[in-house]
Amino acid sequence: MLVLPAELTHAQATACCRMLAQALRSEPGPVAVADASALRQFDSSALAVLLECRREALALGKGFAVSQLHPRLRGLATLYGVADLLPEAAAAA
């Protein structure tokens, strides 16, 4: 599982994107899941990071989903028209 930090704004976006891309390459399974449960402080850069992770996952032949995306960030994704690109991860059984 890819884990987002507590703070993800423009200042952290590049480093976070690199870290997540590296983790993604070693992520087993057919679907990469980004855990956003720790995310508390963010701006629209968090969406850019998630979308880049999605692009990386698709390039590796994997699906992509997000777990516990903050409602405000989900609202931003809807506003920008990208919410469908960041589906909610299926709950663990």
OpenMM code with the backbone's topology and positions (N, CA, C; nanometers):
from openmm import Vec3, app, unit

residues = "MET LEU VAL LEU PRO ALA GLU LEU THR HIS ALA GLN ALA THR ALA CYS CYS ARG MET LEU ALA GLN ALA LEU ARG SER GLU PRO GLY PRO VAL ALA VAL ALA ASP ALA SER ALA LEU ARG GLN PHE ASP SER SER ALA LEU ALA VAL LEU LEU GLU CYS ARG ARG GLU ALA LEU ALA LEU GLY LYS GLY PHE ALA VAL SER GLN LEU HIS PRO ARG LEU ARG GLY LEU ALA THR LEU TYR GLY VAL ALA ASP LEU LEU PRO GLU ALA ALA ALA ALA ALA".split()
positions = [
    Vec3(0.0846, -0.1183, 0.0000),
    Vec3(0.0000, 0.0000, 0.0000),
    Vec3(0.0889, 0.1243, 0.0000),
    Vec3(0.0509, 0.2218, -0.0797),
    Vec3(0.1213, 0.3492, -0.0852),
    Vec3(0.0606, 0.4396, 0.0220),
    Vec3(0.1440, 0.5024, 0.1020),
    Vec3(0.0937, 0.5823, 0.2132),
    Vec3(0.1250, 0.7298, 0.1903),
    Vec3(0.0198, 0.8112, 0.1885),
    Vec3(0.0381, 0.9550, 0.1746),
    Vec3(0.0746, 1.0159, 0.3101),
    Vec3(0.1528, 1.1229, 0.3094),
    Vec3(0.1922, 1.1878, 0.4346),
    Vec3(0.0774, 1.2708, 0.4930),
    Vec3(0.0973, 1.3203, 0.6136),
    Vec3(-0.0041, 1.4037, 0.6785),
    Vec3(-0.0201, 1.5380, 0.6074),
    Vec3(0.0885, 1.5883, 0.5503),
    Vec3(0.0855, 1.7166, 0.4796),
    Vec3(0.1319, 1.6953, 0.3366),
    Vec3(0.0510, 1.7405, 0.2428),
    Vec3(0.0861, 1.7281, 0.1015),
    Vec3(0.0382, 1.8526, 0.0279),
    Vec3(0.1271, 1.9505, 0.0248),
    Vec3(0.1000, 2.0754, -0.0462),
    Vec3(0.2039, 2.0892, -0.1568),
    Vec3(0.1998, 2.2003, -0.2259),
    Vec3(0.2934, 2.2244, -0.3359),
    Vec3(0.4379, 2.2038, -0.2910),
    Vec3(0.4707, 2.2441, -0.1707),
    Vec3(0.6077, 2.2336, -0.1198),
    Vec3(0.6567, 2.0889, -0.1096),
    Vec3(0.5669, 1.9948, -0.0830),
    Vec3(0.6059, 1.8548, -0.0660),
    Vec3(0.5773, 1.7688, -0.1898),
    Vec3(0.5067, 1.8222, -0.2871),
    Vec3(0.4540, 1.7411, -0.3972),
    Vec3(0.5616, 1.6676, -0.4763),
    Vec3(0.6685, 1.7334, -0.5157),
    Vec3(0.7706, 1.6697, -0.5986),
    Vec3(0.8370, 1.5543, -0.5257),
    Vec3(0.8780, 1.5779, -0.4022),
    Vec3(0.9437, 1.4727, -0.3241),
    Vec3(0.8477, 1.3571, -0.2973),
    Vec3(0.7235, 1.3887, -0.2664),
    Vec3(0.6236, 1.2851, -0.2394),
    Vec3(0.5979, 1.2024, -0.3645),
    Vec3(0.5907, 1.2668, -0.4767),
    Vec3(0.5660, 1.1973, -0.6031),
    Vec3(0.6794, 1.0990, -0.6317),
    Vec3(0.8030, 1.1416, -0.6104),
    Vec3(0.9177, 1.0534, -0.6314),
    Vec3(0.9120, 0.9333, -0.5382),
    Vec3(0.8838, 0.9595, -0.4105),
    Vec3(0.8773, 0.8534, -0.3105),
    Vec3(0.7686, 0.7521, -0.3460),
    Vec3(0.6500, 0.8005, -0.3824),
    Vec3(0.5393, 0.7119, -0.4150),
    Vec3(0.5645, 0.6334, -0.5440),
    Vec3(0.6289, 0.6971, -0.6419),
    Vec3(0.6606, 0.6277, -0.7671),
    Vec3(0.7569, 0.5131, -0.7406),
    Vec3(0.8542, 0.5356, -0.6552),
    Vec3(0.9500, 0.4304, -0.6202),
    Vec3(0.8778, 0.3163, -0.5469),
    Vec3(0.7930, 0.3508, -0.4519),
    Vec3(0.7177, 0.2491, -0.3781),
    Vec3(0.6247, 0.1714, -0.4708),
    Vec3(0.5677, 0.2402, -0.5658),
    Vec3(0.4750, 0.1776, -0.6596),
    Vec3(0.5426, 0.0675, -0.7403),
    Vec3(0.6664, 0.0899, -0.7790),
    Vec3(0.7385, -0.0096, -0.8589),
    Vec3(0.7617, -0.1392, -0.7820),
    Vec3(0.7637, -0.1330, -0.6491),
    Vec3(0.7832, -0.2559, -0.5707),
    Vec3(0.6529, -0.3080, -0.5100),
    Vec3(0.5440, -0.2422, -0.5406),
    Vec3(0.4127, -0.2808, -0.4879),
    Vec3(0.3623, -0.4072, -0.5583),
    Vec3(0.3365, -0.5152, -0.4820),
    Vec3(0.2857, -0.6375, -0.5447),
    Vec3(0.1362, -0.6251, -0.5770),
    Vec3(0.0893, -0.7132, -0.6571),
    Vec3(-0.0540, -0.7197, -0.6845),
    Vec3(-0.0959, -0.6393, -0.8049),
    Vec3(-0.2186, -0.6653, -0.8510),
    Vec3(-0.2693, -0.6036, -0.9726),
    Vec3(-0.3246, -0.4620, -0.9531),
    Vec3(-0.3468, -0.4208, -0.8272),
    Vec3(-0.4018, -0.2878, -0.8002),
    Vec3(-0.3166, -0.2177, -0.6954),
    Vec3(-0.2725, -0.0990, -0.7283),
    Vec3(-0.1991, -0.0169, -0.6319),
    Vec3(-0.3013, 0.0667, -0.5550),
    Vec3(-0.2905, 0.0655, -0.4237),
    Vec3(-0.3832, 0.1409, -0.3398),
    Vec3(-0.3055, 0.2475, -0.2637),
    Vec3(-0.3505, 0.3715, -0.2755),
    Vec3(-0.2911, 0.4824, -0.2012),
    Vec3(-0.3750, 0.5051, -0.0755),
    Vec3(-0.3119, 0.4942, 0.0393),
    Vec3(-0.3785, 0.5161, 0.1677),
    Vec3(-0.3674, 0.6641, 0.2038),
    Vec3(-0.4792, 0.7333, 0.2011),
    Vec3(-0.4812, 0.8770, 0.2291),
    Vec3(-0.5316, 0.9079, 0.3695),
    Vec3(-0.5378, 0.8080, 0.4570),
    Vec3(-0.5960, 0.8276, 0.5901),
    Vec3(-0.5188, 0.9268, 0.6764),
    Vec3(-0.3889, 0.9401, 0.6557),
    Vec3(-0.3088, 1.0325, 0.7367),
    Vec3(-0.3170, 1.1765, 0.6872),
    Vec3(-0.3627, 1.1955, 0.5646),
    Vec3(-0.3631, 1.3268, 0.5008),
    Vec3(-0.4547, 1.4248, 0.5746),
    Vec3(-0.3975, 1.5303, 0.6265),
    Vec3(-0.4741, 1.6311, 0.7012),
    Vec3(-0.4607, 1.7712, 0.6417),
    Vec3(-0.3413, 1.8051, 0.5950),
    Vec3(-0.3181, 1.9373, 0.5373),
    Vec3(-0.2770, 1.9179, 0.3922),
    Vec3(-0.3538, 1.9774, 0.3000),
    Vec3(-0.3282, 1.9535, 0.1585),
    Vec3(-0.3824, 2.0680, 0.0755),
    Vec3(-0.3385, 2.0720, -0.0483),
    Vec3(-0.3958, 2.1629, -0.1468),
    Vec3(-0.4152, 2.0815, -0.2745),
    Vec3(-0.4426, 2.1460, -0.3831),
    Vec3(-0.4712, 2.0730, -0.5066),
    Vec3(-0.3500, 1.9952, -0.5568),
    Vec3(-0.2321, 2.0235, -0.5047),
    Vec3(-0.1140, 1.9460, -0.5414),
    Vec3(-0.1300, 1.7997, -0.5025),
    Vec3(-0.2062, 1.7724, -0.3983),
    Vec3(-0.2309, 1.6336, -0.3573),
    Vec3(-0.3034, 1.5580, -0.4689),
    Vec3(-0.3937, 1.6256, -0.5377),
    Vec3(-0.4613, 1.5613, -0.6511),
    Vec3(-0.3624, 1.5322, -0.7629),
    Vec3(-0.2730, 1.6260, -0.7885),
    Vec3(-0.1730, 1.6058, -0.8932),
    Vec3(-0.0845, 1.4854, -0.8601),
    Vec3(-0.0482, 1.4707, -0.7349),
    Vec3(0.0340, 1.3574, -0.6924),
    Vec3(-0.0430, 1.2265, -0.7117),
    Vec3(-0.1682, 1.2241, -0.6700),
    Vec3(-0.2491, 1.1032, -0.6863),
    Vec3(-0.2677, 1.0684, -0.8345),
    Vec3(-0.2899, 1.1678, -0.9167),
    Vec3(-0.3070, 1.1424, -1.0597),
    Vec3(-0.1771, 1.0925, -1.1229),
    Vec3(-0.0638, 1.1419, -1.0768),
    Vec3(0.0645, 1.0927, -1.1260),
    Vec3(0.0857, 0.9473, -1.0831),
    Vec3(0.0473, 0.9156, -0.9601),
    Vec3(0.0554, 0.7766, -0.9136),
    Vec3(-0.0315, 0.6875, -1.0011),
    Vec3(-0.1485, 0.7354, -1.0347),
    Vec3(-0.2383, 0.6586, -1.1221),
    Vec3(-0.1724, 0.6344, -1.2572),
    Vec3(-0.1122, 0.7386, -1.3158),
    Vec3(-0.0441, 0.7240, -1.4448),
    Vec3(0.0673, 0.6201, -1.4356),
    Vec3(0.1454, 0.6279, -1.3278),
    Vec3(0.2544, 0.5315, -1.3073),
    Vec3(0.1996, 0.3897, -1.2953),
    Vec3(0.0928, 0.3743, -1.2167),
    Vec3(0.0329, 0.2414, -1.1971),
    Vec3(-0.0157, 0.1852, -1.3305),
    Vec3(-0.0845, 0.2651, -1.4089),
    Vec3(-0.1348, 0.2199, -1.5380),
    Vec3(-0.0199, 0.1829, -1.6316),
    Vec3(0.0887, 0.2602, -1.6266),
    Vec3(0.2053, 0.2302, -1.7097),
    Vec3(0.2673, 0.0961, -1.6716),
    Vec3(0.2511, 0.0573, -1.5455),
    Vec3(0.3019, -0.0715, -1.4979),
    Vec3(0.1992, -0.1838, -1.5151),
    Vec3(0.0856, -0.1519, -1.5754),
    Vec3(-0.0179, -0.2520, -1.5976),
    Vec3(-0.1029, -0.2813, -1.4752),
    Vec3(-0.1063, -0.1884, -1.3815),
    Vec3(-0.1836, -0.2068, -1.2584),
    Vec3(-0.3034, -0.1134, -1.2575),
    Vec3(-0.4012, -0.1506, -1.1772),
    Vec3(-0.5119, -0.0607, -1.1505),
    Vec3(-0.4701, 0.0358, -1.0393),
    Vec3(-0.5561, 0.1308, -1.0100),
    Vec3(-0.5238, 0.2284, -0.9051),
    Vec3(-0.6505, 0.2673, -0.8306),
    Vec3(-0.6391, 0.2763, -0.6987),
    Vec3(-0.7514, 0.3182, -0.6146),
    Vec3(-0.6957, 0.3937, -0.4944),
    Vec3(-0.7839, 0.4668, -0.4285),
    Vec3(-0.7453, 0.5457, -0.3116),
    Vec3(-0.8300, 0.5032, -0.1929),
    Vec3(-0.7659, 0.4853, -0.0810),
    Vec3(-0.8342, 0.4477, 0.0422),
    Vec3(-0.8428, 0.5684, 0.1346),
    Vec3(-0.9612, 0.5955, 0.1859),
    Vec3(-0.9862, 0.6979, 0.2863),
    Vec3(-0.9450, 0.8396, 0.2428),
    Vec3(-0.9844, 0.8750, 0.1222),
    Vec3(-0.9579, 1.0110, 0.0732),
    Vec3(-1.0424, 1.1103, 0.1517),
    Vec3(-0.9797, 1.2147, 0.2003),
    Vec3(-1.0485, 1.3170, 0.2787),
    Vec3(-1.1655, 1.3743, 0.1977),
    Vec3(-1.2814, 1.3938, 0.2602),
    Vec3(-1.3982, 1.4449, 0.1870),
    Vec3(-1.3719, 1.5777, 0.1143),
    Vec3(-1.2922, 1.6662, 0.1723),
    Vec3(-1.2617, 1.7932, 0.1048),
    Vec3(-1.1797, 1.7700, -0.0216),
    Vec3(-1.0877, 1.6732, -0.0153),
    Vec3(-1.0074, 1.6436, -0.1338),
    Vec3(-1.0924, 1.5725, -0.2384),
    Vec3(-1.1829, 1.4861, -0.1956),
    Vec3(-1.2768, 1.4224, -0.2880),
    Vec3(-1.3619, 1.5298, -0.3556),
    Vec3(-1.4036, 1.6320, -0.2781),
    Vec3(-1.4798, 1.7431, -0.3341),
    Vec3(-1.4008, 1.8209, -0.4382),
    Vec3(-1.2717, 1.8427, -0.4113),
    Vec3(-1.1863, 1.9107, -0.5093),
    Vec3(-1.1753, 1.8263, -0.6368),
    Vec3(-1.1590, 1.6968, -0.6207),
    Vec3(-1.1493, 1.6079, -0.7361),
    Vec3(-1.2767, 1.6150, -0.8205),
    Vec3(-1.3904, 1.6209, -0.7536),
    Vec3(-1.5184, 1.6334, -0.8237),
    Vec3(-1.5262, 1.7676, -0.8961),
    Vec3(-1.4871, 1.8739, -0.8278),
    Vec3(-1.4878, 2.0078, -0.8865),
    Vec3(-1.4013, 2.0147, -1.0121),
    Vec3(-1.2849, 1.9510, -1.0071),
    Vec3(-1.1928, 1.9517, -1.1214),
    Vec3(-1.2264, 1.8474, -1.2263),
    Vec3(-1.3267, 1.7635, -1.1992),
    Vec3(-1.3695, 1.6646, -1.2965),
    Vec3(-1.2811, 1.5410, -1.3042),
    Vec3(-1.2065, 1.5116, -1.1962),
    Vec3(-1.1169, 1.3956, -1.1985),
    Vec3(-1.1542, 1.2896, -1.0947),
    Vec3(-1.2668, 1.3047, -1.0285),
    Vec3(-1.3051, 1.2113, -0.9217),
    Vec3(-1.3143, 1.0677, -0.9722),
    Vec3(-1.3623, 1.0476, -1.0940),
    Vec3(-1.3750, 0.9126, -1.1486),
    Vec3(-1.2392, 0.8456, -1.1701),
    Vec3(-1.1335, 0.9251, -1.1788),
    Vec3(-0.9999, 0.8704, -1.1977),
    Vec3(-0.9380, 0.8229, -1.0673),
    Vec3(-1.0023, 0.8571, -0.9546),
    Vec3(-0.9512, 0.8217, -0.8214),
    Vec3(-1.0562, 0.7419, -0.7451),
    Vec3(-1.0842, 0.6203, -0.7907),
    Vec3(-1.1898, 0.5419, -0.7251),
    Vec3(-1.1519, 0.5029, -0.5821),
    Vec3(-1.2537, 0.4862, -0.5004),
    Vec3(-1.2346, 0.4423, -0.3615),
    Vec3(-1.1952, 0.2953, -0.3630),
    Vec3(-1.0925, 0.2627, -0.2848),
    Vec3(-1.0484, 0.1233, -0.2747),
    Vec3(-1.1561, 0.0402, -0.2083),
    Vec3(-1.1702, -0.0821, -0.2508),
    Vec3(-1.2654, -0.1738, -0.1901),
    Vec3(-1.2238, -0.2001, -0.0458),
    Vec3(-1.3192, -0.2059, 0.0431),
    Vec3(-1.2900, -0.2330, 0.1841),
    Vec3(-1.2347, -0.3739, 0.1985),
    Vec3(-1.1407, -0.3875, 0.2913),
    Vec3(-1.0827, -0.5190, 0.3172),
    Vec3(-1.1889, -0.6120, 0.3760),
    Vec3(-1.1883, -0.7329, 0.3331),
    Vec3(-1.2884, -0.8294, 0.3820),
    Vec3(-1.2509, -0.8850, 0.5156),
] * unit.nanometer
topology = app.Topology()
chain = topology.addChain("A")
for resn in residues:
    res = topology.addResidue(resn, chain)
    for name in ("N", "CA", "C"):
        topology.addAtom(name, app.Element.getBySymbol(name[0]), res)
